[in-house]
Amino acid sequence: MSEEKSLNFIEEIVENDLNSGKYKTLVTRFPPEPNGYLHIGHAKAICLNFGLTQKYGGYTNLRFDDTNPVTEKTEYVNSQQEDIKWLGFNWKNELYASDYFDELYSFAVRLIEKGLAYADESSADEIATLKGTPTEPGQDSPYRNRSVEENLDIFTRMKNGEFADGAYILRAKIDMASPNMLMRDPIIYRIKHAEHHRTGNKWCIYPMYDFAHGQSDSIENITHSICTLEYVSHRELYDWFIEKLEIFPSKQYEFARLNLTSTVMSKRKLLQLVNENLVNGWDDPRMPTISGLRRRGFTPKSVREFCERIGIAKRENLIELSLLEFCIREDLNKTANRVMAVLDPIKLIITNYEKGTEDLIGENNPEAEDGGGTRIIPFSNELWIEREDFMEVPAKKWFRLAPGAMVRLKFAYIVKCEDFVKDDNGNVTEIHCTYIPESKSGNDTSGINVKGTIHWVSAQHAKTAEIRLYDRLFTSETPDAEEGDFKEYLNPESLTVLPNAYIEPALADANLEGRYQFIRKGYFCLDRDSTADKLVFNRTVTLKDTFKKPN
């Protein structure tokens, strides 16, 4: 019997609410701002919101929080939709905060009419000074007691475009002495003469996040509005707006966001890396973005499994990147075909092999549930092997090639090193071997036992490929917490390009959806930069966790 998994605290809340009859239908939403690409932290929120309605019924809306026209682009909307679908989720309704601009405006008018909002023409510095500190109460704005009529007139003129950016704001009238700084007359509308990606120039005033978010939830009858812990202090304001507007009482719940070692999760910082060309775009395989992980070769299943393993908690913690790498290894071990690729080639010549060429049989994946099948691998007397698999003066317990040593060629024969050739600089350029005809894999009658097995590619049949070896983007586990600029901790060895590796001919048919284990080298996938004349493969992850933590 499988062990029953305990509920996380949000699942407990949902079950109680549904069992008590508080709600008949569970409705959640995923509300990204279209100002960048989604990252692995968003994947956790996506899996939570969509996973709840998959488990308990109901539905999830995808609602773009597009209230800041200066930073938002349709490109980001499209990429975020693609990421959610790739993870395996579908939303019921595609919505935008901008769908509700008229209604949000009417809500603001209602607050003014109730004497709960006012137009303020103080400067940003004046507002900050009057707001007080966490230990000292704020002071009332000189414009706080304007009449309802005057506030309505100014707000209407703000909407009509009569004022410049920053000339006025609209503030909620709550409590300037509140211990919660967010309740000290927060800004709910500001003037921005900027073209919106959906509404064009219809509006020149835009609602603030805290005003738009809860009301959008209410308009959609969201039952459980799930946010990360930094929004705990916003919940009081969320509830205040709903109560004063007397609208559907959506409820906000908070969970710990994902903090991952050796990277940054701030969209602002990720945008900085992109804009300053420190990475090759949002989908650079070193980036923690979902599109970057996808391009690197991560699978939806591995990302969902990672999110499941880290769980949903109320306290912040730091998750090791190695756990994410473990999840992709677990998945690819069962699904990725084993193939041979030589990344740092040196020529091996079998001097007594006189068959010309020969077709050998290789297992695709012995770990696959269906057995994995087999493929044909051409063999000849000239092969490429890894330079590191030969040592002129072998170390102790060396089980690969060396003068006089024997090794098995994967899927092929046992060979013995007889000689080697060096160039003028003393570099080994060729290894000369003889093979044991009776030692063919699967039909070995030689009686010879060797401890080492190495991979190879037939020189006559090999295809050439560029290999991109990716590593951690930062040398520090916590670049955000270090002194100075986080960019100072970028890992200069996060990308190594090998322009001329040799791959077995079967890889010429590789596709972007395929995942491959390069035997002894790691897991790889084809990159979208590939062309018919030049294949490019990205290393998804090494076979084992080889990362050395800095001292």
ROGUMI-237456 format. One line per 10 residues: number of its first residue (from 1); their letters; for each residue x, z, y of C-alpha. Coordinates in steps of 0.2 Angstrom, whole numbers, plus 2048, in hexadecimal, padded with zeros to 3 digits. Layout:
# residues N
NUM = a = X/Z/Y; ...
# end
This chain:
# residues 551
1 = mseekslnfi = 800/800/800; 806/7FC/811; 809/80A/81D; 7FB/80B/82B; 803/809/83C; 7FE/816/848; 7F5/811/858; 7FE/811/869; 7F6/81B/877; 7ED/80B/87F
11 = eeivendlns = 7E6/807/86E; 7DF/818/86D; 7D7/817/87E; 7CF/806/879; 7C8/80C/868; 7C1/81C/871; 7B9/811/87E; 7B1/805/872; 7AC/812/865; 7A4/81D/873
21 = gkyktlvtrf = 79A/80E/879; 7A2/80F/88B; 7A5/7FC/889; 79D/7EF/87D; 7AB/7E3/87F; 7BE/7E5/883; 7C4/7DA/891; 7D6/7DA/896; 7E0/7CE/8A1; 7F2/7C9/8A3
31 = ppepngylhi = 7F5/7C7/8B6; 806/7BE/8B9; 80C/7BA/8CB; 811/7A7/8CB; 821/7AA/8D4; 82D/7A8/8C5; 82F/7A6/8B3; 829/7B3/8A7; 836/7BE/89E; 836/7C8/88E
41 = ghakaiclnf = 82F/7D7/897; 81F/7CC/89B; 81F/7C8/888; 81C/7DA/885; 80D/7DB/891; 806/7CA/88A; 807/7D1/878; 7FF/7E1/87D; 7F0/7D9/887; 7ED/7CB/87C
51 = gltqkyggyt = 7F0/7D5/86C; 7E3/7E2/871; 7D5/7D5/872; 7DB/7CD/862; 7DA/7DE/859; 7CA/7E5/861; 7C1/7D5/866; 7BC/7D0/877; 7C7/7C5/881; 7D6/7C4/88D
61 = nlrfddtnpv = 7D6/7BA/89E; 7E6/7B2/8A5; 7E5/7B6/8B8; 7F3/7B0/8C3; 7F6/7BC/8D1; 7F9/7AF/8DE; 7F7/7B8/8EE; 808/7B4/8F6; 809/7A1/8FA; 81B/7A2/900
71 = tekteyvnsq = 822/7A6/8EE; 816/79E/8E2; 817/78C/8DA; 80C/782/8CE; 81C/780/8C4; 81C/793/8C0; 809/792/8BC; 80D/785/8AF; 81C/78D/8A7; 813/79E/8A5
81 = qedikwlgfn = 804/795/89D; 811/78D/891; 819/79D/88D; 809/7A6/888; 803/798/87D; 815/797/875; 813/7AA/871; 803/7A6/867; 7F6/7AC/873; 7E7/7A4/87C
91 = wknelyasdy = 7DD/7AA/88B; 7CA/7A8/88D; 7CA/7A5/89F; 7D8/79E/8AA; 7D5/7A6/8BB; 7DE/7A9/8CC; 7DE/7B6/8D9; 7DB/7A8/8E5; 7CB/7A4/8DC; 7C5/7B4/8E4
101 = fdelysfavr = 7CB/7B2/8F6; 7BA/7B1/8FD; 7B3/7C0/8F3; 7C3/7CA/8F7; 7C0/7C6/90A; 7AE/7CC/909; 7B4/7DC/900; 7C0/7DF/90F; 7B2/7DC/91B; 7A7/7E9/911
111 = liekglayad = 7B5/7F6/913; 7B6/7F2/926; 7A3/7F4/927; 7A4/805/91E; 7B2/80B/92A; 7BF/80A/91D; 7CA/7FD/923; 7D2/7F8/934; 7DC/7EB/93D; 7ED/7F1/942
121 = essadeiatl = 7FA/7E8/94D; 808/7F5/94B; 819/7ED/947; 820/7EF/935; 82C/7FC/93C; 81F/806/945; 814/806/935; 823/80C/92B; 827/81A/937; 815/820/938
131 = kgtptepgqd = 813/820/925; 81D/830/923; 828/835/914; 823/83C/903; 825/84D/90A; 81E/84A/91B; 80D/844/91F; 80A/834/929; 803/831/93A; 7F3/827/93E
141 = spyrnrsvee = 7F6/816/945; 7F0/815/958; 7E4/807/951; 7DD/811/943; 7CD/815/94D; 7C8/804/953; 7B5/801/952; 7AE/7F8/943; 7A9/7EA/94F; 7BA/7E8/956
151 = nldiftrmkn = 7C2/7E8/944; 7B5/7DB/93E; 7B9/7D0/94D; 7CC/7D1/94B; 7CB/7CE/938; 7C0/7BF/93A; 7CD/7B8/947; 7DB/7BC/93B; 7D2/7B1/92E; 7CF/7A3/93B
161 = gefadgayil = 7E2/7A2/93E; 7E2/7A8/950; 7F1/7B3/94D; 803/7B1/948; 80A/7B8/938; 80D/7CB/93A; 802/7CC/94A; 7F5/7D6/940; 7F2/7DE/92F; 7E2/7E6/928
171 = rakidmaspn = 7E5/7F7/921; 7DA/802/916; 7D5/813/91F; 7D8/820/912; 7E4/82F/916; 7F4/82F/91F; 7F8/840/918; 7F5/83C/906; 804/841/8FA; 802/830/8F3
181 = mlmrdpiiyr = 80B/825/8FF; 801/816/8F9; 7F1/81E/8FF; 7F8/81F/911; 7ED/811/919; 7F4/803/90E; 7F5/7F1/914; 7E7/7E7/90B; 7E9/7D6/915; 7F7/7CD/91E
191 = ikhaehhrtg = 7F8/7BD/928; 803/7AF/920; 802/79E/927; 808/796/916; 800/788/90B; 7FA/78F/8FB; 7FD/786/8EA; 7EA/786/8E7; 7E0/789/8F7; 7EC/77F/902
201 = nkwciypmyd = 7EA/784/915; 7D8/78B/913; 7DE/79D/915; 7EB/7A4/921; 7E8/7B6/91C; 7EC/7BC/90A; 7E7/7CD/901; 7F5/7D9/8FB; 7F8/7DB/8E9; 7F0/7ED/8E9
211 = fahgqsdsie = 7E0/7E6/8F1; 7DF/7D6/8E7; 7E3/7DD/8D6; 7D6/7EA/8D3; 7C8/7E0/8DA; 7CD/7D1/8D0; 7CC/7DC/8C1; 7BB/7E2/8C6; 7B4/7D1/8C9; 7B9/7CC/8B8
221 = nithsictle = 7B2/7DC/8B0; 7C3/7E0/8A9; 7C1/7F0/89F; 7D3/7F5/89C; 7E0/7F0/8AA; 7F1/7F2/8A2; 800/7F4/8AE; 811/7FA/8AD; 816/80C/8B2; 81C/808/8C3
231 = yvshrelydw = 809/805/8C7; 805/817/8C3; 805/81C/8D5; 7FA/80D/8D9; 7EC/813/8CE; 7E4/81E/8DB; 7E3/810/8E7; 7DC/804/8D9; 7CE/811/8D6; 7CB/814/8E9
241 = fiekleifps = 7C7/802/8ED; 7BC/800/8DE; 7B2/810/8E2; 7B0/80C/8F5; 7AB/7FA/8F1; 79F/800/8E3; 7A4/7F2/8D7; 7A7/7F2/8C4; 7B3/800/8C0; 7C2/7F8/8B7
251 = kqyefarlnl = 7CE/805/8B2; 7E1/804/8B3; 7ED/80A/8A5; 800/80B/8A6; 80D/808/899; 820/808/899; 828/7F7/89E; 835/7EF/893; 847/7F3/899; 854/7E9/88F
261 = tstvmskrkl = 867/7EB/88E; 873/7DE/895; 867/7D5/8A0; 85B/7D7/8AF; 848/7D6/8AF; 845/7D5/8C2; 83E/7C4/8C6; 846/7C5/8D7; 857/7C7/8CF; 854/7B9/8C2
271 = lqlvnenlvn = 84F/7AE/8D0; 85F/7B2/8D9; 869/7AC/8C9; 85F/79C/8C9; 860/798/8DB; 873/79C/8DC; 876/791/8CD; 87E/7A0/8C3; 873/79A/8B4; 86C/789/8B0
281 = gwddprmpti = 85A/78B/8B5; 84C/797/8B0; 84D/791/89E; 860/794/89C; 862/79B/88B; 86B/7AA/892; 85C/7AF/89C; 850/7BC/896; 842/7B0/89B; 836/7AB/88D
291 = sglrrrgftp = 83A/799/890; 84D/79E/88F; 84A/7A6/87E; 840/797/878; 84E/78B/87D; 85B/797/875; 851/795/864; 847/7A5/864; 836/7A4/85B; 825/7AA/861
301 = ksvrefceri = 824/7B5/851; 835/7BD/855; 830/7C2/867; 81F/7C9/861; 828/7D3/854; 834/7DA/861; 825/7DF/86C; 81D/7E7/85D; 82D/7F1/858; 830/7F8/869
311 = giakrenlie = 81E/7FE/86B; 814/804/879; 819/814/881; 816/81E/891; 829/822/895; 836/816/89A; 844/812/88E; 852/805/88C; 851/7F9/87D; 860/7F2/875
321 = lsllefcire = 862/7DF/876; 868/7E0/864; 856/7E4/85F; 850/7D4/865; 85E/7CB/85D; 85A/7D4/84C; 848/7CE/84D; 84D/7BC/84F; 85A/7BE/841; 84C/7C5/836
331 = dlnktanrvm = 841/7B6/839; 84E/7A8/838; 856/7AF/828; 845/7AA/81F; 842/79A/828; 852/792/82E; 85A/785/823; 86C/788/81F; 877/779/825; 88A/776/828
341 = avldpiklii = 892/774/838; 8A5/775/83D; 8A7/77C/84E; 8BA/77C/850; 8BF/76E/844; 8CF/76B/83B; 8D1/75D/82E; 8D2/761/81B; 8D8/753/810; 8D5/754/7FD
351 = tnyekgtedl = 8E3/749/7F6; 8DD/748/7E4; 8CB/743/7E8; 8C9/731/7E3; 8B6/730/7E2; 8B4/729/7F3; 8A4/732/7F8; 898/73D/7EE; 887/744/7F2; 886/757/7EF
361 = igennpeaed = 876/762/7EF; 874/770/7FB; 867/77E/7FC; 85D/77E/80C; 858/790/80D; 85A/79C/7FE; 850/7A9/808; 841/79E/80B; 831/7A3/802; 82E/792/7FB
371 = gggtriipfs = 840/790/7F5; 846/786/804; 849/776/7FA; 85A/76C/7FA; 862/75E/803; 870/751/800; 881/754/808; 88E/746/807; 89F/74B/802; 8B0/742/803
381 = nelwieredf = 8C2/745/803; 8C4/748/815; 8BB/757/81C; 8B9/761/82C; 8BB/774/82A; 8BD/782/836; 8CE/785/83D; 8CC/798/83A; 8CA/795/827; 8DC/791/825
391 = mevpakkwfr = 8EB/79D/828; 8FD/797/826; 903/7A8/823; 8F3/7B1/81B; 8EF/7C3/820; 8EB/7D0/813; 8DB/7CD/809; 8DA/7BB/810; 8CE/7B2/805; 8CE/7A1/80E
401 = lapgamvrlk = 8DA/793/80E; 8ED/796/80F; 8FC/78D/807; 8F9/78F/7F4; 8E8/797/7F6; 8D7/791/7EF; 8C6/791/7F6; 8B5/78A/7F2; 8AD/77D/7FD; 89B/782/7FF
411 = fayivkcedf = 890/778/7F4; 89F/76E/7EE; 8B0/771/7E5; 8BE/77E/7E4; 8CD/777/7EE; 8DF/77D/7EF; 8EA/77C/7FE; 8FA/772/7FA; 901/76E/80B; 8FD/76C/81D
421 = vkddngnvte = 903/762/82C; 907/768/83E; 909/75F/84E; 918/75F/85A; 911/76F/862; 910/778/852; 8FD/777/850; 8F6/774/83E; 8ED/763/83E; 8EA/760/82C
431 = ihctyipesk = 8E8/76A/81C; 8EB/761/80C; 8E2/767/7FC; 8DF/763/7EA; 8CE/766/7E2; 8C9/76C/7D1; 8BD/75E/7CA; 8B5/76B/7BE; 8B1/777/7CB; 8A1/76E/7D3
441 = sgndtsginv = 894/77A/7D9; 886/77D/7CE; 890/775/7BF; 8A1/77F/7C0; 8AA/77F/7AF; 8BB/782/7B7; 8BB/795/7B3; 8C4/798/7C4; 8BD/7A6/7CE; 8C1/7A5/7E1
451 = kgtihwvsaq = 8BB/7B2/7EE; 8B9/7A7/7FD; 8AD/79A/801; 8AE/78F/811; 8A3/782/819; 8A8/770/81D; 8A1/75F/823; 8A6/74E/81C; 8B1/746/829; 8AA/735/824
461 = haktaeirly = 898/73A/826; 898/747/834; 88F/746/844; 896/74D/854; 88C/75A/85E; 88F/765/86D; 88D/778/869; 888/785/876; 88D/797/871; 882/7A3/87B
471 = drlftsetpd = 886/7B5/87D; 87F/7C4/888; 87D/7BF/89A; 884/7CF/8A1; 893/7DA/89C; 88A/7EA/8A1; 87C/7F0/896; 873/7F6/8A6; 879/7EA/8B4; 86A/7F0/8BF
481 = aeegdfkeyl = 871/802/8BF; 883/7FD/8C3; 88B/7FF/8D4; 88C/7F0/8DF; 884/7DF/8DC; 87D/7DC/8CB; 884/7CB/8CB; 896/7D2/8CA; 892/7D7/8B8; 88E/7C5/8B2
491 = npesltvlpn = 897/7C1/8A2; 8A3/7B3/8A4; 8A3/7B0/892; 890/7AF/890; 891/79C/88C; 89E/793/882; 89D/780/880; 8A4/777/871; 8A3/765/875; 8A9/75D/865
501 = ayiepalada = 8A2/767/856; 89E/75E/845; 88E/760/83C; 887/75A/82C; 87D/749/82D; 86C/751/829; 86D/75A/83A; 86C/748/842; 859/74A/83F; 858/75B/847
511 = nlegryqfir = 849/75E/853; 845/76B/861; 83A/775/856; 847/777/848; 851/786/845; 862/786/83B; 86E/792/834; 87F/78A/836; 887/792/827; 893/7A1/82C
521 = kgyfcldrds = 890/79D/83E; 87F/7A3/844; 86E/79C/847; 86C/78C/852; 85F/781/859; 85F/770/861; 85F/770/874; 854/765/87F; 864/75D/887; 867/754/877
531 = tadklvfnrt = 867/741/876; 868/735/868; 87A/733/86C; 87E/745/86F; 876/753/866; 877/765/86E; 875/775/865; 872/786/86C; 877/796/862; 868/7A1/862
541 = vtlkdtfkkp = 871/7B0/85A; 880/7B4/850; 87E/7B8/83D; 882/7CA/841; 882/7D5/850; 894/7D2/856; 892/7D9/868; 89F/7E5/86D; 899/7F2/87A; 8A4/7F4/889
551 = n = 8AE/804/88A
# end
